[in-house]
Amino acid sequence: RMLELFALPPGGVLSLATALNSMIHPDDRQRYGTAVAAAFEPGGTHLLSEEIRVDRGDGSYRWVMVTARAYFDGDPPQPDRLVGVAADITRRREIDDELRSSEDRRAFLLELTDQLRVITDPVAVQASAVQALGTRLAVDRAMYLEVDAGADGDTYTVQRDYHATGILSAVGTYRADDFGATLFDELRGGRTLAVAAVATDPRLAPAERLSYER
């Protein structure tokens, strides 16, 4: 089972040195190595309990909890062996992360609600909301758009926006289709829209990419 957790074939050999050099996530290696060394200290607790990320063999990682006790032999005592168990706790860690993320979102929404409750001006509400969101997400720009349907196509107006230092404000009125007719069809349908890379997204025409560059 240990060989399986470390993505090794049956009959393979697992050594601490190899694990620390290549199998354990780089961010966890020093901490785990220090914990193992501490367990082998004659005057210490002789106990090891660590959660580490282990390479699955394909570049992705699983979370493994290692719980063990060091045993000694001789006089003076010398480290002899480490006996314990290793368990795959990947799903538990994923659930913990999901719960923390959910709690963080709730806390942010409560904080935002408190900020907006005392504001009566709609434009000031927009400004406060995008400021809080932009800061929260650590992004370069956040904006609130008001979309108006017209005979020549939809336009959208940005009355207030959040922009990081050195980034130009996007306040103004724009033709929606200049920034991707297909993209705005998604928004008109009430769906969440995400574009990972404006320069390569196949839903954008060359002229629409230029609008984002400008």
N, C-alpha and C positions, 0 to 999 in steps of 0.2 A: 504493500500500500504506500509506503514511503517513496519507493522508486516511482510509482505512478504519480504521486503528488509532484515530484520533481521532474516529470516528463522523461523518465529514464526507462529503458526496456527491461523486461524481466531478466534477472541475472546481472543487471548492470551494477556499477559500483558508485556509491555516493560518498564523497568525502567533504568534510567541512571546508577545506581549502577551495575545492572546486565550486562549492555552493556560494562561498563568499566572493569568488572571483567572477562568476558568470551566471549563476542560476538565480540568485536573489536580486531583487530590484536594487539598483545602485543607491537609492535613497535610504534603503534599509540595512545595507551591508555593515556599515560601521556600528550602528546601534546593536545589531544582532551579534556581531563579533565581540563587542564589549560585554554584552550580556552573557555570552558563553564563557568568556574569560573570567568574569566575576563568579560564575557558578563553580568554576574550578579553583577558586581561591580557598585554601584550607580553612581560613578564618571567617569565611563568608557564610551565606545561608545555604549554599550548594544547590539552590533552586534556579530554574530557568523557566520563564513564562513570557513569550514574545509573540506578537502577530507580525508576520512578514509577508511580502509579496514574492511569489515564486514564478519564474518564467514557465509558461505552459509548453514551451518548445516552438511556438509560432510567433513569438514577440509579444504576446499578450500575457497578462499576469493573473494568477489566482491568489487569494488570501489564504494563508495557512497559519494556524495557531500551534506553536510548539510549546509543550509543557513537559519539563523533565527535571530529574535530580541527578547531581553528580555524585559519584562514589569514588572512594580513595583506597589506596592500599599501601602497605609498607610503613616504615618508621625512619625518618619523618614521613607523614602521609603524602603520597603522590597521586595525582589524578589518574583514575583507572578506567572509568567508563561513564557514559551519560545514558540514563535509562528514562524513557518517557514516551509520549504519544504526540502525533501530529495530526491535526484535523483540518479539513477544508472548510473554511468559514466564509467563503466568497459571498454566498447569498446573504448571510447575516450582515456582512459589512455593507452590501448593497442596500439592504433594508434600512440600516442605520443611516446611511447617506441620504436615502429618500426621506426619512423622517426628519432629519436635520434640515434638509432643503425645504420641506413643507413648513416646518416651524419657522424657518427664516423668512419665508414668503409671508406667512401670517403676521409675523412681527413687523415686517416692512409695511404691509397693508394697513395695520393698525396705526403705525406711526404716521403714514401718509394721510389716513382719515383724520387723525387729530390735527394735522397741519392744515388740511383743507376746510375743516369744519368752521373755522372762524373767518374764512374769506368769502366775501359776497360777490366780488367782481369776477365774471366768467373768465376774462383774459388772465387775470391774476391767478385764478385756479389752474389754468393751463400752464402758466409759467412755473408755478410752484410744483406741479405734478411732474413736468418734464425735467425740472432741475433735480428733484428727488430721484427720479428714475435713472437719469443719466449718471448721477453720482453713484447710485446703488450698483449699476451695472459696469461702471468704470469704462464707459464708451466715449467716443469723441463727439457724438452728436445724438440728441434725442429731440423729437418734435411732435407737436400735436397738429394734425391736419384737419381743416374743415373743407369738405368736398362739396362743390356746387355743380349741379347738372345744367348744361346749357346747350343751345342749338348747335354750337360748334364743338361739342364735346365737353367732358368734365374738366373743371379746373379745381385746384386745391390751393388753399391759403394757409400759410404758416404765420400766425400772429406773434407767437413767442416760441423760442426754442432754447435748448441747452446746448452749449458747445464748449469743448475743452479749450484751454488756453492755446492760442495760436491757430485755432480753427475758425473759419469765417462763419458768421451767422447765416442761416438759411431763410430768414424772415422774408416773405414775399409771396407772390401769386404765380402759379405755374400751370401749364397744360399737363394733365395727368398722363395722357398717352405719350408724351415726349419721354416719359420715364418707364415705358413698357406697357403697351396696350394689353398684352396678355397678362401681365402681372396685375394690372388694375382690375381685370375681369375676375381674378381670384378674390381680390378684396371686395368687389361688388357682390360676390356670392357669399360673403360673410365668412370666408376661410382665412386662417392664419397663413401669412406668406413669409417665406425665408429665402434669401438669395445668398449663397455662400461666397460667390465671387462674381461681381458685376462683369468683369472683363471676359469671362468664359461662359456665363449662363446662356444656354441655347435659346431661352425664351426672349432674349433681348437682341434687337437689331443693332447694327453698327451705329446708327444715328442715335438710338436710345442710350447706348453706352456713352456716347459723347455728352449727353445731357448730364449723366452722373459725373463725368470728369469735370465739366464746367461747375 
